[in-house]
Amino acid sequence: MDKQGEAYWKATLGLLTKILAVWFLVSFGAGILFADMLNGIHLGGYPLGFWFAQQGSIYVFVALIFVYAKKMGEIDRKFDVHEE
């Protein structure tokens, strides 16, 4: 594989690592690990830890899809492998 291809995959894997880290922190971290700490804060009448576990994580996941699509498009254009 040439240097351009290696740089492309390094950028792609870097983006995936960041996206998966956010996914883990929101789903497992906010919903399970830090739920007791977050439950002291209320959002819409519900404890924040419960809110993240039930619906907040869904909002973050949908946002991650859009962030991934945008950033991946930027990476594709940078390395000239984008689709028209």
C-alpha positions as CSV (number, residue, x, y, z in Angstrom):
1,M,0.0,0.0,0.0
2,D,1.3,3.4,-0.8
3,K,1.8,6.3,1.6
4,Q,-1.5,8.0,0.4
5,G,-3.5,4.9,1.2
6,E,-1.9,4.4,4.6
7,A,-2.6,8.0,5.5
8,Y,-6.2,7.6,4.4
9,W,-6.7,4.6,6.6
10,K,-5.0,6.2,9.5
11,A,-7.3,9.2,9.3
12,T,-10.3,6.8,8.9
13,L,-9.4,4.7,11.9
14,G,-8.7,7.8,14.0
15,L,-12.2,9.1,13.2
16,L,-13.7,5.7,14.1
17,T,-11.8,5.6,17.4
18,K,-13.1,9.0,18.4
19,I,-16.6,8.2,17.4
20,L,-16.5,4.9,19.3
21,A,-15.0,6.5,22.4
22,V,-17.9,9.0,22.5
23,W,-20.4,6.2,21.9
24,F,-18.9,4.2,24.8
25,L,-18.8,7.2,27.2
26,V,-22.4,8.1,26.5
27,S,-23.9,4.6,26.5
28,F,-21.9,2.8,29.1
29,G,-20.4,5.8,31.0
30,A,-23.4,8.1,31.4
31,G,-26.0,5.4,31.4
32,I,-24.3,3.0,33.8
33,L,-20.9,4.0,35.3
34,F,-21.6,7.6,36.1
35,A,-25.4,7.3,36.5
36,D,-25.3,7.8,40.3
37,M,-23.3,11.0,40.0
38,L,-25.5,12.3,37.2
39,N,-28.7,11.5,39.0
40,G,-28.2,14.5,41.2
41,I,-29.0,16.7,38.2
42,H,-32.6,16.7,36.8
43,L,-33.6,17.2,33.2
44,G,-37.3,17.5,32.4
45,G,-38.1,16.1,35.9
46,Y,-36.0,13.0,35.5
47,P,-32.6,12.2,36.9
48,L,-29.9,12.9,34.2
49,G,-28.4,9.4,34.5
50,F,-31.8,7.8,33.8
51,W,-32.4,10.3,31.0
52,F,-29.1,9.3,29.3
53,A,-29.8,5.6,29.7
54,Q,-33.3,5.9,28.3
55,Q,-33.3,8.6,25.6
56,G,-30.3,10.9,25.8
57,S,-28.0,8.3,24.3
58,I,-30.3,7.9,21.3
59,Y,-30.0,11.7,20.5
60,V,-26.2,11.4,20.8
61,F,-26.1,8.3,18.6
62,V,-28.1,10.1,15.9
63,A,-25.8,13.1,16.1
64,L,-22.8,10.8,15.8
65,I,-24.1,9.5,12.5
66,F,-24.3,13.0,11.1
67,V,-20.8,13.9,12.5
68,Y,-19.4,10.7,11.1
69,A,-20.9,11.3,7.6
70,K,-19.6,14.9,7.5
71,K,-16.1,14.1,8.8
72,M,-15.8,11.0,6.5
73,G,-16.8,13.2,3.6
74,E,-14.0,15.7,4.5
75,I,-11.5,12.8,4.7
76,D,-12.6,11.4,1.4
77,R,-12.2,14.8,-0.3
78,K,-8.8,15.4,1.3
79,F,-7.5,12.2,-0.1
80,D,-9.4,12.5,-3.4
81,V,-11.4,9.3,-3.0
82,H,-14.8,11.0,-2.8
83,E,-17.8,10.1,-4.9
84,E,-19.5,12.6,-7.2
